[in-house]
Amino acid sequence: MELTDDNLLTLSEYLRHTLSPDVAVRRPAEKFLESVELNQNYPLLLLHLVDKPDVDITIRIAGAIAFKNYVKRNWKVEEDSVDKIHSQDRDAIKRLIINLMLHSPDAIQKQLSDAVSVIGKHDFPDKWPELIDQMVGFFNTGDFHVINGVLHTAHSLFKRYRYEFKSQVLWTEIKYVLDKFAKPLTDLFLATMNLTQVHANNVEALKVIYSSLTILCKVFYSLNFQDLPEFFEDNMASWMTNFHTLLTVNVPSLRTGDDEEAGVIEQLKSQVCDNVCLYAQKYDEEFQPYMDQFVKAIWNLLTSTGQQPKYDALVSNALTFLATVADRSQYKHIFEDPTTLSSICENVIIPNMEFRESDNELFEDNPEEYIRRDIEGSDVDTRRRAACDLVKVLSKSFEAKIMEIFGAYIQAMLQNYVAKPAENWRSKDAAIYLVTSSASKGQTQKHGVTQSSDLVPLPQFAAGHIEPELAKPDVNEFPVLKADAIKFIMIFRSILPREQVVGSLPQMIRHLAATSPVVHSYAACAIEKILALKGPNNVALVKGTDIAPLAADLLKCLFAVLDSPGSEENEYIMKAIMRSFATLQDAVVPFLADLLPKLTQKLEIVARNPSRPNFNHYLFETLSISIKIVCKSNPKAVASFEQALFPTFQGILQQDIQEFIPYVFQILALLLELQTANDVPESYMALFPCLLAPVLFERQGNIHPLNRLLQAFVSHGAHQIIAQEKINALLGVFQKLIASRTNDHEGFLLMQAIIERFPPNALEPYIKQVFILLFQRLSSSKTTKFVKGLIVFFSYYVVRYGASNLVTMIDSIQPQMFGMVVDRVLLTDLQKVSGEIERKVTAVGVSNILIDCPAMLQSPYNAFYPRLLAALVEFFELPHDETQLPEDQQVLEIDDNSGYQAAYSQLIFARNPKVDPLPTVTDVRFHLAQGLGRMEPGQLPGLLGQIPEPNANHLRSYLQTAGVAVQ
């Protein structure tokens, strides 16, 4: 692709089409861009387009986003793949991007800054050493648009230091950055603080200056997160003195009239609270001289800041600072005075727990965001959550006193509500929230609250104030209180008595009919979590028989919500449907004739424009559990499911809907595995050649489910694959997988299925080449994972074709090579094999090498016999070894690139248990002992004498159990 005006025009048109709401316009444009993105100059075309001021700004922003996504997808070169970006393009991007970013409008600057962050993650500092010098050079320009651009880039580049795991590589990089950046950053901070005075009367200048200070503070946070750098410790006074100034500063000219959006001063003060909180948490000793002044400043801030939403982040961070200080034993004295505690409760905690008008607007107008903040614990810190955290911290040291203060408030609030419910429902909301926060001591996502305060009688509170709220006939009256009551049961589900929790299910089902999306979502969420509860011995607390009488209402109400506006793709509802099916099991069958068409119809709708990953996942899980339940008792029902699902699946595959393809492969595999016929139906075989296309294996998310589907084809239709002359193509897939350090285990799984199912004569022309490929990979890229897979493969081969065949095959590649395999693979790494079935197959395979292979008892291999026998005994008796080869890299975690590649999401309910290929072998030690018993007289005592005494004793025990006499 040349850098021409025509190409720029074409590119801008396709970018315009990607913004279309019409999927028929948008999808082809996306496909086109995807098809050309690997061409040389494509990223440079995007950057040139983004840089053209005469192009429509929305197109330029779309180009910047496309560039950022291109970098996210392709900049990192995966271990087993080729570099998709031309080296000249890489160099040109790094040469152009900083300057381009710095003179771009803010919306574009942000996207390009994110791209720099991705490039920096992989290239900085080794492949991009000039980056820091480039950035620092711009500090002297005096142009704050440019300086802020540099600071934004530094922020996006360094913020990963906040969450990266500690490592020598990370320390080295941070030291490199600090050596070059810490002093210029500090000088810039002090100079910018000075400018606040110089330009005190220039409002526009102050906006820019205080914006710079905010980003400077964010960069400070990132650079100080991992450890306290020496430079910042030496210059702590400069930073802390100015942080205190910024917390207490009042700039009337920068006050905004907007109650919703935080202004620059609020953002700055919020970040300063974050910074001093970091020091209070991690660098307690060094920060101690400044502690009192910051406690005082932040206390004043909390008591003088209004209730408007624009202050939420600031108040939340200020409360977090107080909680951090209160959690330190050396500062306990600050809070000990009962007057201080009362003041904190009255002036700070209770006001910040109140349900404000802005919360009510969020509840009604943006229920998804409300739910995300309230029950999901999103990254958005809320005042309520921060106040709640402060309550928990204070309760650790002053529980009785806190409960006494709150007890009086809770009583008063509840009485207010009883007196005038319509006017004072917010009082009850605050009371429930106070009880929840003060009673919770330990909490997990899976179980809710697991430890509660002995001073709060939760069952009585639930009976007196929660159950009556849920029992009111109108499910739409006081929706916030309904949501509170449902959430209370949900949070304390592991603490409250079982009869109270399970007894609430009819009320939860009733509240599915509520018009408020928050209320019916909470009801669905509560139902799902109650059904998922486990008692002692990991047994479900609620059984199918318990909810069978409620099933008709439960399913009717859940499916009805999916027809209500705004909840057509409600993930909580879909998850509750999935959990209900899983709990009801056979009791759901009578309802499926009515419900399955609704599910398939929903699948057709979401396939047109997949936008809710969680909803989609639970939908596929529900389809999987339906198939499992029905086909368990009626195997012939597989055909009905195929008939219902195939048309939609066909559309998904034809339109290449990437998000859904891994799910389709899993369900197709499940349906094929459930087939009772010995043949693969023609409808599947028509699909088989397409499944071997190399392009499908380019997407990491496809590999595991597609490989499982291929194994199902091999298991049910080996003779059809042979008849279609597809062995070569199938082995091509094996070759591709086995060459990859990430996916080699998938290659072994496929080859094991092939060996198990294909007749020997069909594989004969290919099998030697298979071994050659495996040995080439072993010599070029040896990893623990590969060696474990290789040992299991050899064992499968022995079980299927005999031990002598294995020796002959390996020696046909190179004379006496089998001895090297025993010495360098089996003896070295046998103990590392893991997995129940894998260890069983390995035990039988290695036993067969010792008992069914004459070559092992003859020179030169007889020298290895005692060592291999001793190693096998240790394999039985010792725990298996989890250590890695020194040069090994752990299996790479599959990065889903934040949604830019459909990652593999396993369907729990589509899984099938592994089949034991050796059902007749019930005891591997017995199998070995019986085989050794067939040796010629006199051989066994000699062998026992050649292995270490502990191993020999174990072996004698096996022989004795098997009734084999040592003679």
N, C-alpha and C positions, 0 to 999 in steps of 0.2 A: 504493500500500500504506500503510494507516494504521498508526500506532503503537498497536495495540490488543493486549490480552491474548490474544485469539483468534489473531491473526496470529503472535504470539510462540509460542503453543502449536503452531500448524501448522509454523512454521519449525523448532522444536526436534524435532518428529517426523521431518521430512524429514532433518534433520542426523543424527538417530539412525540412519535407514535408510542414510545414506551410509557408515556404519561397518560395515555388514553384510558378512560374507564371501560372502554369496550374491549373485552378480552380477545375478540377476533382481530382487532387492530394491534393490541398490545403484544400478544403472544408471538406473532410472526416477527415483530420488530426485535423483541428480546432474543428470539432464535437467531435472527440475522447477526446481531451484535455478538452473540455467543460464537457463531460460526467464523467470524473474522477476527476475533480478539487475539488469536495466536499469530496473526500476520505481523511481520516486521513493520514498525512505525505506527501501529495501531495506538499504543499509549501516547505517543508523541502527537498524533492527530488530536486525541482527546485534550491534551494539555494546550495545544494551539487553539482549539475551539474555545476552551475555557478562558483563554487569554484575550479573546476578541471582544472589545467593548461594544461593537456594533451588533453583536448577536443578542437575541432576546435572553434576558437574565435567567428565566426558568430553564432554557435549554443549556445555558452555561452551568447552572447548578446541577442539572441532570447529568451533564458531562463530567462534572467533578465527582458526583456520586458514583457514576459508572467507572471512573478512573480509580477511585478508592476501592470499589469492589473488585476491580481487575487486579489491583495490587494485593488485596486480601486473598484472592483465589490463587494467584500465580507467583507471588514474589518468593515465597518459601519453596525451595526445590525439595520435594519429598525424596526420601532415601532411594526408593526404587524407580523413580521416574526421571525423565529428561527435563532439562530446564526449558520451560515454555516461553521464557522471555529472552529475546536476542540480546547478546552481551552489549551491543552498541546502544540498544534501547535502555538497558539498565544504566549505563554510564550517562546517557543523555538525560534521563529522568533525574538522576542525582545532581546533575549539573544545573538543571533548569528549575527544579521544584521549589527550592527555598525562595529564590527571588520572585518567582511567579506567585507563590503563596503570599508573600509579604505585600505585594501591591494589588491583591485581589479584594473584592468586596467581602464583608464578614462571612456571609453564608458559604461562599466558595472557600474562603480561608480555612473555615472549620473542617470541611471535607478533605482539603489537601493536607491540613495539619494531621488529620487521622491517618492519611496515607503515609506521611513522613514517619509517623509513629510505627506503622507496620514495617516500613523499609528499615527504620532504625533498629527495630527489634531483631531483625535478621542480619543486618549489615554493620550496625554500629557496635563498637568502634573499629573493629578490624578492617572491614571493607569500605568504611566511610569515615576515615580518621579526621578529615578536614571539617566535618559537620560542626563541631563545637566552635572551632575558630571562626568559621563562617558566621555562626549565630552571634558570637560575642562581638564580632566586628560591627554588627548593626547597632549595638548599644550606643555607639558614639555618634549616631546620626542625629540624635535629638528629635527625630520624627516619631511621635508616639504611636502612630498607626503601624509603622514598621516595627518599633520596639515591642508593642503588644503582640504583633504577629509572631515575633521571635519567642516571646514568653509563652504564647499559646502552644507553639511547637515544642518548646522545652517541657511544658506541662504534659502534653500528650506523649512525649518521648520518655519522660522520667516517671510518669505516674504508675508504670508497671512495677517500679521498685516497691510500691505499697503492698503488692500481693505476691510477688515472685518468691519462691522458696530460696532460703539461704544457700549459697554455694560459693566456691572459690571464684568461679567465673563471674558471678554477680558482684562479689566484693571488688574484684579487679576492675570491672567496668565502672562501678560507683566511684572508686578511688580516682580513676582516670577522669571522670566527669568533675569530681570535686576539685582536683588539682587545677583544672582549666576554668571551672565555672563558678566555684563558691565565692571567690573574691570579687569578680565582676558583678555577680548577682548582688552581693552585699553592698558594693559601691553604688550600684544602680538603685537599690532599695533606699539607701541613705540620701542619695541625690533626689530621688522622687519624693521622699518625706519632706525634704527641704523645699521642693517645688509647691507643696501644699500651702506653705506660708507665702512664697513669692507670688502665687496666683490666687491668693485667698479671695479676691473679689471678682475673679473671672469664672463664671459658672461652667461654661463649656470646657475650659481648660481643666477645671477641677474634676469634671466627669471622667475625662480621659486619665487624669493622674490617679484618681482613686480606683479606676478600672485596672490600671497597671499595678497598683499596690495589691489588689485582690489576686491577680495572677502570680505576682511575686510571692505572695503568701502561700499559694498552692504549690509552687515549685519548691519553696522552703519545706513544706510538709513532705513532699516526695523524697527530697534529698536527705531528710532527717529520719525517715521512717525505719530503715533497717537497723541503724545504729547511730549513736551520737557522733557526728564527724568532729575531728579535732578542730578544724577551722571554725565551725559553728560554736563549739564549746568555748574557744578562745574569744569569740566575738558575741557571746551570748548577751552581754549587757546592751550592745547596740540594738540587737533584734528585740529583746524583751522590753526595753524601755520604750521603744517605738510601738511595739504591740500594745502596751498599756495605753499609750497615747491614742492609738487607733480605737481601742475599746471605749475610751471615755470621750472621744472627740464628738462635737456636735456641729454639723455643717448645715445650717438651716436652708441654705440655697439648694442643697441636693435632696431635700425632702420631696417625696413624690406624692401626688394626690391619689395614686392608684393603691387601693387596699389589697389587691390580689398579688401583683408581681413585686418581688423584692427589688428594691433599688440598689444602686452600687454600694451605698454605705452599709445596708443590711447584709449584702453578700460579703463585704469585706469583714465586718465584725463577726459574722458567722464563721468565716475561714480562720480568723484570729483565735476564736474559741476552740476550733479544731486543733490549731497548732499548739496552744498552751495545754490542751487536754492530752495531746500526744506526749508532751514533755512531762506532764504530771503522771501519766501512766508508765512511761518507759524510762525517763531520766530523772526520777524522783529526787535523788540526792543532789544532782547539779541544779535542779530547778527550785530547790527548797527556799533559797533566799528571796525568790520572787513570788512565792506561793500566796502569802497573806494579801499582797496588793491585788493579785488577780482574783482571789476569792471575793474580796470586797467589791472590786469593779464589776465582776460578773453577777454578784448578788444585786447590786444597784441596777444593773442592766435588766435583770429578770423582773424586778419589782416596778420598773418604770416603763417597760415595753408593753404596748397595747396588744389586743386580742386579734388584730387583723392578720389574715393569712400571709401577708408579705413578711411577717416576722417569724413565721413558723420554723424555718431552718435555723435561724439565729437562736430562738428560744430553745429549740431542741438541742443544739450544740452546747448552749450554756448550761442546760440541765445535765447533759452528759458530763460536762466538766465537774459540776457539783457532785454527781454520783461517783466519779472517779476519785475525787478528793475524799468523799465520805467513806469510800471503800478501803482507804489506807488507815491502818491502826494508829499511825503517828499523828493523824489529823482528826482523830475521833473527838478530841477535846473541843474542837470548833463547834460540834453539833450537840454536845452533851447537855447543855443548859436547856431545861424544859421550855423556857420562853423562846429560845432559838428554834427548837423543834416545832413548837406550835406555830411560830411565825413562818417557817418553811412550809408547813402543811397548809396554813391558811392563805399565805400570800403567793406561794409559788406552785404547790402541787395541785390544790383543788381548782384554782382558776384555769390551770392548763389541762385539766381533765374535763372541763365543761364542753358540752356539745354545742358548737357555735353555729351560727346561721350558715357560714361557709361550709361547715361539715354537712349540714342539711342539704345544701345545694348540690354538693358532691354526691350525697346519698341518692338524691332524686334525679339529677341530670347526668351524672357520670358514674353509674353503679359499678362498672368494671374497675375504675380507678379506686373507688371507695373500698371495694372488696380486696383489691391488691394491697392497699395500705393496711387494712384492718386485720384480715385473717391470714393473709399470705406473708405478712412481715416483709414487705418490699423494701428496696433500698431507700425509699423516700422516708426519712425520719419524721415522725409526727410528734407534735407536742405531747399527745396522750401517751405515746409509747415511751418517750423520754421521761415523763413524769412518773410513769409506772415503774421504769427502771430505777429511778431515784427512790421510790417507795421500797422496792425490794432491797436495795443496798442499805437504806436506813433501818429496815426491819431486821437485818442481820445483827445489828448491835443494840437497837432500841425497840425491839418488837413490841413489848408490852405497852410502852409509852405511846408508840405510833398507833397501835390498835385502840388504845383508850381515846386518843384524839379523834381518830377516824370514826370510831364507833359512834360517837356523839353526832358527827356530821351525817353519817349514813342514816341513823335513826331520824334525824331532822329532815333529811331529803325525802325519805320514804313517806314520812307523815305529810310533807308538802304535797306529794303526788296523790296520796289518798284523799286529801282535802279537796284538791282541784286538779283532777287528772288531765283535763284538756289543756290547762294553762301550765301545769308543772310537770309534764312528762319528762322534760329534760332533767329534772331533779332525780327521778328514778334511774334514768340512764347513767348519770354520774355516780349514783349509789352502787349500781351493778358494777360499773367500771372500777370503783374503789375497792369493792369486795374482791373482784377478780385479781386486781394488782396486788392487794395486800395479802391475799391468801396463797398466791402462787409462789412456790419456792424453787421447784425444779420442773423443767418442761422439755418435751421433745416433740418434733414434728409428728412422729408416728403415734405417740401415746397421749399427746396433750400434756396437761399438768400431771406430774407423777409424785410430787411432794407438795404438801400444803401446810399452812400454819395450823397448829393445834388450837390457836385462839379464835379461829373463824369456823363456826359450825355450818359447814357447807350443805349437808343434806337438809338441815332445818331451813336454811336460807332458800334453797331450791324449792322446798315444799311450800314455804310461806310466800315467796315473791316471784319465783320463776314459773312454776307449774300453773299458778292461777293466770298469769299473763298469757301462757300458751293455750289455756283452756277457754279463753273468751271466744264467743261464737264468731265474731267478725275478725277474719284473719288479716283484714286490711286496716284495722284500727291501730293507731300508733305504730307504724311499721318499724321505726327505729327500735322501740322497746321489744317488738317481736324478734328483730334481728339479735338484739342483746340477749334475750332469753334463750334463743336457739344456740347462740355462740357460747353461753354459759354452760349449757349441757355438753356441748361439743368439747370445750376446753377441759372441763373436769370429768370427762367420761371415764378416766381411769381411776378416779378418786371416789366418785359418787357410788352408792350401792347399785348393783346390777339391775335390780328391779326398777330403780328410778330411771336409769339410763335407757334400758330396753323398753320400759313402760312408756317412755316419751315418744317412741316410734309412731304410734297412731297420730299424735299431735304434729310430728314433723311432716308426716304424709299430708295431713290436712293443710299445712302451711305451704305446700308446693303449689297450691291454688292461689297464693297471694299475688296481687298484681305487681308489687314491688320486686324488681329483679334481685335486689339485695336479699330480701326475705326468702324468695323461693330458691335462690342460689345457696344461701346459708342452710336452708332445710335439706337440700340435696347433699350438701357437703357433710352435714351432721349425720344423715342417714348412712352415707358411704363410710364415714369414720366409725360409726357404731357397729356396722356390719363387719368392718375390718378388725374390730377389737379381738385380741387374743387373751385367753385366760392362762392358768398354769398349764405347763406341758405344751405350750404353743397351740392349744386347741381353740377354735373360734368360740367366742362367748355366745354368739347368736347363730343358731343352726337354721337350716332351711325349714325344718318343721316348726320352729318358733315363729317364722314370718309367713309361712304358707297361708294362714287365714287372712293376712294383710295383702297378699300378693296382687290380687285383682286391683285394689285401690292404688297400691304403690305404683304398679306399672302403668296404669291408666293415667295417674297424675303426672308421673315423670314424662311420659310421651306427650301429654297435653302441653307441658311447658315448652317443648320443642316447637310448638306451633304458635307460641306467643311472641309478639313483636319484641325484638331485642335479645331474645334468648334462643333463637333458632339454632345457634351453634354454641350453646352454653356448656362449657367443659365440666362444670360441677354436676349438671344434670346427666351428661353422658357417662361420667365416671360412676355416678350413683346407679345408672342403668347397668353398667358393666358389673359392679359389685353385687347388685340385686340378682342378676342372672347367675353369677358365680355362687352366691349363697343358696339360692333356691334350687339349683341343679335341676333334677328331673321335674320338680314342681313347676318349672317355667314352661315345660313342653306344651301344655294346653294353650298357652298364650302366643306361642311362636308363629302360628299360621297367620295371626293378625299383625304381629309386630315385625316379623322379618321383612315384609314388603316396605314397611316404614323405614327400616334401617337401610335397605338397599336404595330406596328413593333418596334418603338423606345423603348416602354416599355419592350418588349421581350428582346431586346439587353441589356438594363441597368439592367434588373433583373438578368442577368447572373453574373454581378459583380457590385453591387451598390457602386459607389465611389463618386458621386456628390450629396450630400443631397439636396442642393437648387434646382438643375436642376430636380431631381426626384420629389421634392415637387410640383414645378410648373407644371410638366407633369401631375401629378395626379389631380391638381387643374383644368388644362385644360380639362381633361377627365370629371371631375365633371360638369364644366360649360357647356360642350357640351351636356351631358345627360339632364341637367336642361332645356337648351334652346329648344332642340328638343322635349323632352317629355312634355313640357308645352303645346305645340300646337298639339302634336300627341302622346297621351299616349301609343298607340300600339307600338311605336318605342322602348319601353323598351326592347322588345324581340331581336331587332337587336343589341342593345348594349350588351345584355347578350351573344349573339352568338359571338360577336367580342372579348369580354373581358374575358369570362369564361375560355377558354383554358389557357391563360396566368396566370389568377388568380389561377387556379388549380395548375399550376407549382409552383407558389410562395408559396402556402400553403403547397404543398407536400414537397418542398425542404426547408421549414421553413426559408425563407428569412426574417429575423427578421425586417430589416429596412422597408420592404414594407407591412408586414402583417397588421399593424394598418390602412394603407391607403386602403388596399383591403377590410377590414371590413367596413370602412366608405362608400365606393362606393357600396358594396353589400347592405348595409343598405339603401342607397339612392335609388337604383334600386328596392328594395323590397317595400320601402315606396311608390314608384310611381306605383306599381301594382294596376290595377283597379279591378282585379278578387278578389273574396272573399277567394280564396284558395292561399296557398303558392305553387308556382310551384314545381314539383318533384325534379328539379335540385337543388333547395335550400334545400328541406327537406332531401335530401341525405346527405347534409352537416351538418344538425342540430345536430345530436348526437356528431359529432366531436367538435362542438363549446362549448359543455358542459364540455370538458376535463379540469380538474383542472390545468394541466400544462400551458394552455393558459393564465390563470389568474395569473401565477407567474410573468409574465412580466408586469410591471406597464404600459408600453406604450400601451398594448393591451386592458386594462380594459375598458376605456370609449368607444372606437369604438366597441368593442365586445359586450358590454352591450347594446349599441344602436341597434346593429344588432339583439340581442336577443329580445329586445322590439319590433322590426319590425316583427319578427317571431310571437310574442305573439299577436300583433295587427291584423295580417292577417291570422294567422293559429292556433288559440287557439284549435279548434276542432281536428286539425291534431296532435298537441302536445299531447292532451288527448288520441287520438287513438294510438299514438306510446308509450303511458305510460311513458312519459318523464316529468310529473309534478314533480316527486320526485327529479330528477336530476336538473331541473330548480330551484327548491327551495333550492337545495344544493348550487347553485351559489349564490342565495340570502343570504344564511346563511354565506357563506365565505365573501361576501362583507360587510355584516352588522356588522361582528365582527371586521372589520378594521376601525380604526379612520380615516385613509386616504381615504378609499373607501366606507364608509357607505352610503354616499349620492347616490352612484350608486345603492346600494342595494334597497334603497327606490324607486328610479326611476323604477327599474325592478318590484318591488312589486306593485307599482301603476298601471303599465301596466297590470299585472296579474289580479288584482282586477277588473280593468275596463273591461277586455275582457273575462275572464273565467266565465262560468256559476257557480252560487253559489254552486250547488251540487257537482261540480268537485273539488272545493277547500275545501269543508266541512271537509274531514278527516284531513286536514293539518293546517287549519287556526288557531286553538288554539295554536299549536306548534309555529307558526309564532309569535303570541303575546308573548308567553313565552320567545322566543329568544330575542325579543325586550326589554322586561322588564329586562332580565338578563344583557343585554348590558347596559341598563340605570343605573342599580345599580352598575355595575362593572367599567364602564368607561364613565361617563357622560361628554359630551362636548356640547357647544352651537350648533354646527352644527348638532349633532345627535338629540338634543331636537327639533330643528326647523323641521328636517325631520320627527320626530315622530308625531309632531302636524299635519303636512300636511298629513301624512299617516292616522292618525285617521280621519281626515276630508274627505279624499277620501273614507275611509271605510263607514263613515256615509252617504255620498252622494250615495254610491252604495247599501249599505245593510240596511240603516236606523239607526237613533240614538239609538233606544231601543236595537237593535242588538249589538251595540258597548258596551253599559252598561252591557248587559247580558254576553257578551263574557269576558269582563275584570273582572266582578264579579265572573265568573266561575273559574277563576284562583285563586282568593282569595276573600272571602266575603268583600263587601264594599270597594273594591280596587279602584273602579271608583272615589270615593270621594278623594282618595289620588292623582289620576291622575289630577283631576280638580284643586286641591289645589296646588300641587307641580310642575305640568307641564303647564297646560293651563293658570292658573292665573299668574304664575311666568314669563312665557316666550312667551306668545302669541304675544307680541309686537315685538318680534325679528324675526318673520317670514318675509322672503324677497322674492322678485320675484313676478311679476305681476300675473301670473296664480296661483302660490302657495298661494298668499294672497287672491285671489278670492275664491279658493277652501276652504281655511281655514275659510273665512268669512261665506260662505254658510254652511260648516260643523258645525261650532260652533252655527250659527243661528238655524240650524236644531236640535241641542241638546236642545236649549232653546224652540223651538216651536213644535217639533214633538216627544218629549220624556216624557211621563207621569211620569216616575220615577223622573225626575228633579223637579216636583211639589209636590213630596211626601217626607216624612222623610225617610232617613236622608239627602238626596241630596238637598232638598229644601233650606237648609241653605246656599248652594253655589250659588243658582240661582241669587240673586241680584248682587253678586260680579262678576259672570261670565257675566251677562248682562252689567254691568258697564265696565268690561274689554273689551267686544266686541265693545262698543261705543267708547272707547279710541283707540281700534285697527283701527276703521274707521277714527277717527279724528286726532290722534297724528301721528307725523312722526315715522316710525318704528325704533326700538332700535337696534343699531349696536354693543352694548357692548358685551363683552365675559364673560363667567363664569371665576371666579378668577383662578381656577385650569386648565382652558382650554388651550390647545395648539392650535394655529392657524393651519388650514389645511396645512399639510406639502407640501412645494413646491416639485414637482417631479424633482429630480436631474437626468439629462440624463447621469450622469457619464462620461461626455466628450466623448460620442460616444461609450461607452462600453455596453450600453443597448439601444435598439431602443426606444427612447422617443416618447410619443404620440404627433404627430403634427396634429392639427386640420385642415381639409380642409375647408376653408371658403365657397367655392362654393358647398360643399357637405352637408352643413347644411340645415336643414329644420326648419321652424318656429314651435314653440310649438303649439300644437292643444289645443284649449280651450275645456275642457271636459264639460263645462256648458254654451253652447251658448245661451240657453233660458233665463239665468239670466243676464239681462243687467245692473241692479243696485242692488248691495248687500244690501244697506240700505233699499231700497224698498222691497226686499225679506224678510228682518227681520220684517219690519213694517207690511206687509201683513200677515205674520205668527202670529205675536202678536195679530193682529186683530181677529184671530180665537179663542182667549182665551175666557174662560167663563166670562160672565158679572161680573164686580167688581174686577177681578183679576189684571187688568192692572193698575188702579189707585194705588192700594196697592204697586205694584212693583215700580212704579215711585217714590213713597214716600220713598222707601228703598235704592235708589241709590243716589249718590252725585248730588247736584242741577245742576252743569254744564252738567253732563252726561244726567240727566233727561230732560234738555232743548233741547239737541241735539235729544234725542229720541222722544220728542213731535214733533219736526220739521219733523222727518222721518214719523211719524204717520200722521201728517197733509198732507204732500206731497202725501202719499199713500191713503188719504181719509178715514183714520181709526179714528173713534170717540173714545175718552177716556171716558169710562163709567164704 
